[in-house]
């Protein structure tokens, strides 16, 4: 599982925030930032990829609700142009494209900035991608990195099929739908964690291996990553749902309160899975100790069985004068060796029977 520090350094290099990394002599040309425009009213919907910034000015004046999705941060000229058209301040624009921005809500006079994080799996590692949402009087602008999968596909489908009533409810309703999609994206991630914990539990009970403890540790760290993303998101939704915020109506606040309840449910699941991870670590250590006890028990039984046999063979292996009346018995007997072997066999069988009746030879389950 890749180190999170390495992933953070890769993101910092991509955004140019790490000064210690030297730039290559010939950097590859940056891919253009894609501006996806979705505009709608009460009866129709318009979708397009913006080719010129003039289209944004026309759409903002024409449509009652405008959603601009900024995909990628490479073309800073286009991003600054978007900021000028929608009057986004430099500090707010910087927060929108900061890769490690903490989830928060902030009001900049004529617009509201909401910074959240979307969760997804990258291989076996959990990744929380930053997402910035600007809410204005009749527009919503979302900023996300090009490497982030589209987490708003369900919202786009609802808009295309006219199941949102954005023309009547306004841009704040669209913002509530987007935040709801962000929160809903955490549920399949946590479901996968639940399946992984079940698999680890079975392995911990049946066949604890060397790498199992490391997997448990990785799961707990990933759950902590989710918790760090969800906890401030809960505060964002609480502020939007309970406090009077510019451009947020009562209908949208109801959606934000519902998303807040979902966030609390996700936090409860996260804490529950972390406790399960702690229990699995204890189960793993107990299983390892029990297996070691089984091994030590077998070795102890073998050593105990051979102790009298070693005594018998050592006793008869001593060299004494065979003519002495105090000589060892059976030393001059014709079948003395067979008698000694018989004594050892009977001794072994008796000890095994004694251990079996005591339950010391039964395998632990």
C-alpha positions in Angstrom: 0.0 0.0 0.0 1.5 3.3 -1.1 2.6 5.8 1.5 0.3 8.7 2.0 3.3 11.0 2.4 4.5 10.0 -1.1 1.0 10.6 -2.5 1.0 14.1 -0.9 4.4 14.9 -2.3 3.2 13.8 -5.8 0.2 16.1 -5.5 2.4 19.0 -4.3 4.7 18.5 -7.3 1.8 18.5 -9.7 0.5 21.9 -8.3 4.0 23.4 -8.0 3.9 23.9 -4.2 7.1 22.1 -3.4 10.0 24.4 -4.1 12.7 21.8 -3.3 11.9 19.8 -6.5 13.7 21.1 -9.5 11.6 21.6 -12.6 12.6 19.6 -15.7 14.4 21.4 -18.6 11.5 20.6 -20.9 8.2 20.2 -19.1 5.4 18.6 -21.1 2.7 20.9 -22.3 -0.1 21.3 -19.7 -3.4 19.9 -20.7 -6.0 22.6 -21.2 -8.5 23.1 -18.3 -11.9 21.8 -19.3 -14.9 24.1 -18.5 -18.2 22.2 -18.5 -21.2 24.4 -18.6 -24.7 23.2 -17.5 -27.5 25.8 -17.6 -31.2 25.2 -17.0 -34.5 26.9 -16.4 -37.9 25.6 -15.7 -38.3 23.8 -19.0 -35.0 23.2 -20.8 -31.3 22.3 -20.1 -28.2 23.3 -21.9 -24.8 21.4 -21.7 -21.6 22.4 -23.5 -17.9 22.6 -23.1 -16.9 26.2 -23.0 -14.6 27.3 -25.8 -14.3 31.0 -24.9 -14.9 32.9 -21.7 -17.4 35.0 -23.5 -19.8 32.1 -23.4 -19.9 32.3 -19.6 -20.9 35.9 -19.7 -23.8 35.2 -22.0 -24.9 32.1 -20.1 -24.8 34.0 -16.8 -27.1 36.7 -18.2 -29.4 34.3 -20.0 -30.1 31.3 -17.7 -31.6 31.4 -14.2 -29.3 28.6 -12.9 -25.7 28.1 -14.2 -23.3 25.3 -13.2 -19.7 25.6 -14.3 -17.5 22.6 -13.6 -13.8 23.5 -13.8 -11.9 20.3 -14.5 -8.2 20.7 -14.0 -5.9 23.4 -12.7 -3.2 23.5 -15.4 -4.6 26.4 -17.4 -4.3 29.2 -14.8 -5.3 31.8 -17.4 -8.7 30.2 -17.9 -9.1 29.9 -14.1 -8.3 33.6 -13.6 -10.8 34.4 -16.4 -13.5 32.5 -14.6 -12.6 34.3 -11.4 -13.0 37.7 -13.2 -16.3 36.8 -14.8 -17.9 35.6 -11.5 -16.0 38.1 -9.4 -14.1 35.5 -7.3 -11.4 37.1 -5.2 -7.8 36.0 -5.4 -7.8 34.4 -1.9 -11.0 32.5 -2.6 -9.6 31.3 -5.9 -6.4 30.2 -4.3 -8.4 28.2 -1.7 -10.3 26.5 -4.5 -7.2 25.1 -6.2 -5.2 24.3 -3.1 -4.7 20.5 -3.0 -4.6 20.1 0.8 -7.4 22.5 1.7 -9.3 21.4 4.8 -13.1 21.2 4.5 -14.7 24.5 5.4 -17.4 27.0 4.5 -16.6 30.6 4.1 -18.7 33.6 2.9 -17.0 36.1 0.6 -19.6 38.8 0.4 -21.5 37.9 -2.8 -20.7 34.2 -2.8 -20.1 31.2 -0.5 -17.1 28.9 -0.7 -17.5 25.3 0.4 -14.4 23.1 0.4 -15.1 19.4 0.8 -13.4 16.1 0.0 -14.6 13.2 -2.1 -13.5 9.7 -1.1 -12.5 6.9 -3.5 -10.1 3.9 -3.8 -6.9 4.1 -5.8 -6.0 0.5 -6.0 -6.0 -0.7 -2.4 -5.4 2.8 -1.0 -8.0 5.3 0.1 -7.8 8.8 -1.4 -9.8 11.9 -0.4 -9.8 14.4 -3.3 -10.4 18.1 -2.6 -13.4 19.7 -4.2 -14.3 23.4 -4.0 -17.9 24.7 -4.6 -18.8 28.3 -5.1 -22.4 29.3 -4.6 -23.7 32.6 -5.9 -27.1 34.2 -6.5 -27.8 32.2 -9.7 -24.7 30.1 -10.3 -22.6 27.2 -8.9 -19.0 26.7 -9.7 -17.1 23.5 -8.9 -13.3 23.1 -9.0 -11.5 19.8 -9.0 -8.3 18.2 -10.3 -8.3 16.4 -13.6 -7.2 13.2 -12.0 -10.4 13.1 -9.8 -13.2 10.9 -11.3 -16.5 12.7 -11.9 -18.4 12.3 -8.7 -21.3 14.3 -10.0 -22.5 12.0 -12.7 -25.7 11.2 -10.9 -26.5 14.9 -10.6 -25.9 15.4 -14.3 -28.3 12.6 -15.1 -30.9 14.1 -12.9 -30.5 17.5 -14.6 -30.7 16.0 -18.1 -33.9 14.1 -17.3 -35.5 17.1 -15.6 -35.7 15.5 -12.1 -34.3 18.5 -10.1 -36.7 21.5 -10.6 -33.6 23.7 -10.6 -35.5 26.4 -12.5 -37.9 26.8 -9.6 -35.7 26.0 -6.6 -32.5 27.9 -7.7 -28.8 27.5 -7.5 -28.8 26.7 -3.8 -30.8 23.5 -4.5 -28.1 22.5 -7.1 -25.4 23.1 -4.4 -27.3 20.9 -2.0 -27.5 18.1 -4.6 -23.8 18.3 -5.2 -22.9 18.1 -1.6 -25.3 15.2 -1.2 -23.5 13.4 -4.0 -20.2 14.0 -2.2 -21.5 12.5 1.0 -23.2 9.5 -0.7 -19.8 8.7 -2.3 -18.5 7.7 1.1 -21.0 4.9 1.6 -19.6 2.4 -1.0 -16.2 3.2 0.3 -17.2 2.2 3.8 -19.0 -0.9 2.5 -15.8 -2.0 1.0 -14.1 -1.5 4.4 -16.7 -3.7 6.0 -16.0 -6.5 3.5 -12.3 -6.2 4.1 -12.7 -6.4 7.8 -14.8 -9.5 7.5 -12.1 -11.1 5.4 -9.4 -10.1 7.8 -11.5 -11.5 10.7 -11.7 -14.9 9.1 -8.0 -15.0 8.4 -7.2 -13.8 11.9 -9.2 -16.7 13.3 -8.3 -19.5 10.9 -4.8 -18.6 9.5 -3.1 -15.6 10.9 -0.2 -14.7 8.7 2.7 -12.3 9.0 1.3 -9.6 6.8 -2.2 -9.6 8.5 -1.2 -7.2 11.2 0.1 -4.8 8.6 -3.2 -5.0 6.7 -5.1 -4.3 9.9 -2.9 -1.3 10.6 -3.4 0.0 7.0 -7.2 -0.3 7.3 -7.2 1.7 10.6 -5.0 4.4 9.0 -7.4 4.6 6.0 -10.4 4.9 8.3 -8.6 7.7 10.2 -8.1 9.4 6.8 -11.9 9.2 6.2 -12.6 10.5 9.7 -10.3 13.5 9.1 -12.3 14.3 5.9 -15.7 13.7 7.4 -15.4 15.5 10.7 -14.9 19.0 9.3 -17.5 18.2 6.5 -20.0 17.6 9.3 -19.3 21.2 10.6 -19.7 22.5 7.0 -23.2 20.9 6.7 -24.2 21.9 10.2 -23.4 25.6 9.4 -25.2 25.4 6.1 -28.3 23.6 7.5 -28.7 25.5 10.8 -27.3 28.9 10.3 -28.5 31.7 8.0 -26.2 31.7 5.0 -26.2 34.0 2.0 -28.0 32.5 -1.1 -29.2 29.5 0.9 -32.9 29.2 1.2 -35.0 27.1 3.6 -35.5 24.3 1.0 -31.8 23.9 0.5 -31.2 24.0 4.3 -33.5 21.0 4.7 -31.2 19.2 2.2 -28.1 20.2 4.1 -29.6 19.0 7.3 -30.4 15.6 5.7 -26.8 15.4 4.4 -25.6 16.3 7.9 -27.5 13.3 9.3 -25.9 11.1 6.6 -22.5 12.5 7.7 -23.1 11.5 11.3 -24.1 8.0 10.1 -20.8 7.8 8.2 -18.9 8.9 11.2 -20.6 6.3 13.4 -19.7 3.6 10.8 -16.1 4.9 10.7 -15.7 4.8 14.5 -17.4 1.4 14.6 -15.0 0.0 12.0 -12.0 1.5 13.8 -13.1 -0.3 17.0 -13.5 -3.5 14.9 -10.0 -3.0 13.7 -8.7 -2.8 17.3 -10.6 -6.0 18.1 -9.1 -7.7 15.1 -5.7 -6.7 16.2 -6.4 -8.3 19.6 -7.8 -11.4 17.9 -4.7 -11.7 15.7 -2.4 -11.5 18.7 -4.5 -14.0 20.6 -4.4 -16.4 17.7 -0.7 -16.1 17.3 -0.3 -16.7 21.1 -2.6 -19.7 20.9 -0.7 -21.2 18.0 2.6 -20.7 19.8 1.0 -22.3 22.9 0.0 -25.3 20.7 3.6 -25.6 19.4 5.0 -25.3 22.8 2.6 -27.9 24.1 3.5 -30.4 21.4 7.2 -29.9 22.0 6.7 -30.2 25.8 4.8 -33.4 25.4 7.5 -34.9 23.1 10.3 -33.8 25.5 8.3 -35.3 28.5 7.8 -38.6 26.7 11.4 -38.9 25.9 12.6 -38.0 29.3 12.0 -41.5 30.9 13.2 -43.2 27.7 16.4 -41.2 27.9 16.8 -42.2 31.6 16.2 -45.9 30.8 18.7 -46.0 27.9 21.2 -44.0 29.9 20.8 -46.2 32.9 21.4 -49.4 30.9 24.2 -47.7 29.0 26.4 -47.5 32.1 29.3 -49.9 32.2 29.4 -52.0 35.4 31.1 -55.2 36.4 28.8 -58.0 35.4 30.2 -60.4 38.0 29.2 -58.1 40.9 26.1 -59.2 42.9 25.0 -55.6 42.9 25.0 -55.5 39.2 22.0 -54.0 37.3 19.2 -56.5 36.7 18.7 -58.1 33.2 22.3 -57.2 32.2 23.2 -60.8 31.8 19.7 -61.9 30.9 19.4 -63.4 27.4 16.3 -61.3 26.5 17.3 -58.3 28.6 17.3 -55.9 25.6 13.8 -56.9 24.6 12.6 -56.4 28.1 14.1 -52.9 28.2 12.5 -52.1 24.9 9.2 -53.4 26.3 9.6 -51.2 29.4 10.1 -48.1 27.2 7.1 -48.9 25.0 4.8 -49.4 28.0 6.2 -46.2 29.6 5.5 -44.3 26.4 2.0 -45.7 25.9 1.2 -45.0 29.5 2.3 -41.4 29.3 0.5 -40.8 26.0 -2.7 -42.2 27.6 -2.3 -40.1 30.6 -1.8 -36.9 28.5 -4.8 -37.8 26.4 -7.1 -38.2 29.3 -5.9 -34.9 30.7 -6.8 -33.3 27.4 -3.2 -32.1 26.7 -3.0 -33.7 23.3 -6.2 -32.3 21.9 -5.8 -29.5 19.3 -7.0 -26.1 20.4 -9.9 -24.6 18.4 
